[in-house]
Amino acid sequence: MSEMSAKKLTEMVERIDELLADESSVDMREMLNKLRKIAVRPEPQSVLLDIVPNHAWLRLSSVAELSPYSVSHTNKLLQKLVDSGFVEKSLINGKTPFKYRRVK
């Protein structure tokens, strides 16, 4: 992973941390919008959160280069969105990774 990619990923994790820390004052819809803005694709092998705008799906990819800390915090944020009823979660082809769809 390049230095620039690592930096972007670190910044993304920090932003997710900020959202999680301030959860009580942030509307879940706003949280999803922020998550969209901070999602990064540093390298094809380093996709933490793959957002497909046309289908409104969020897919969490398992990437060996990412620390469990990064994946854990992203999972917590996505679970909060699921718990809020704003997104629904289902398995892709009956197995992980999960995909998340906005509830209209």
C-alpha positions in Angstrom: 0.0 0.0 0.0 1.4 3.3 -1.0 2.1 6.0 1.6 -0.6 8.2 0.1 -3.2 5.3 0.2 -2.3 4.5 3.8 -2.7 8.2 4.8 -6.1 8.3 3.1 -7.2 5.1 4.8 -6.0 6.4 8.2 -7.9 9.7 7.7 -11.1 7.6 6.8 -10.7 5.6 10.0 -10.3 8.8 12.0 -13.5 10.3 10.5 -15.4 7.1 11.3 -14.1 7.4 14.9 -15.4 11.0 15.0 -18.8 9.9 13.8 -19.0 7.0 16.3 -17.9 9.3 19.2 -20.6 11.9 18.3 -23.3 9.4 17.5 -25.9 10.9 19.9 -26.0 14.2 18.0 -25.8 13.0 14.4 -28.8 11.9 12.5 -28.3 8.5 10.9 -29.0 9.8 7.4 -26.3 12.5 7.9 -24.0 9.7 9.1 -24.6 7.8 5.9 -23.9 10.9 3.8 -20.6 11.5 5.7 -19.7 7.8 5.2 -20.2 8.2 1.4 -18.0 11.2 1.3 -15.1 9.6 3.2 -15.2 6.2 1.5 -11.9 5.8 -0.4 -10.6 3.4 -3.0 -6.8 3.8 -2.5 -5.9 0.7 -4.6 -8.0 -2.1 -6.1 -6.8 -4.5 -3.4 -7.4 -2.0 -0.6 -11.1 -1.4 -0.7 -12.6 -1.1 2.8 -16.0 0.2 1.8 -17.2 -0.1 -1.8 -20.2 2.1 -2.5 -22.3 1.5 -5.6 -24.4 4.7 -6.0 -26.7 3.5 -8.7 -27.8 0.5 -6.6 -27.5 2.2 -3.2 -25.6 -0.9 -1.9 -22.8 -0.7 0.6 -20.4 -3.7 0.5 -17.7 -4.3 3.1 -14.7 -6.1 1.7 -12.4 -8.1 3.8 -8.8 -6.9 3.1 -5.8 -8.5 4.7 -3.8 -5.2 4.6 -6.4 -3.4 6.8 -6.0 -3.6 10.6 -8.8 -5.3 12.6 -9.3 -1.8 14.2 -10.3 -0.3 10.8 -12.7 -3.1 9.9 -14.1 -3.2 13.4 -15.0 0.5 13.5 -16.5 0.3 10.0 -18.6 -2.7 11.1 -19.8 -0.8 14.2 -20.9 2.2 12.1 -22.7 0.0 9.6 -24.4 -1.9 12.4 -25.6 1.4 13.8 -27.2 2.2 10.5 -28.8 -1.2 10.4 -30.1 -0.8 13.9 -31.6 2.6 13.0 -33.6 0.9 10.2 -32.0 3.1 7.6 -30.2 0.3 5.9 -30.8 -3.4 5.6 -28.2 -6.1 5.6 -28.0 -9.3 3.6 -25.4 -11.8 2.6 -23.9 -11.7 -0.9 -24.6 -15.2 -2.5 -25.4 -16.5 1.0 -22.0 -15.8 2.5 -19.8 -12.9 3.6 -19.1 -10.1 2.7 -22.4 -8.6 3.6 -24.2 -6.0 1.5 -26.2 -3.1 2.9 -29.1 -1.5 1.1 -30.8 1.8 1.9 -34.3 1.4 3.2 -36.6 3.8 1.4 
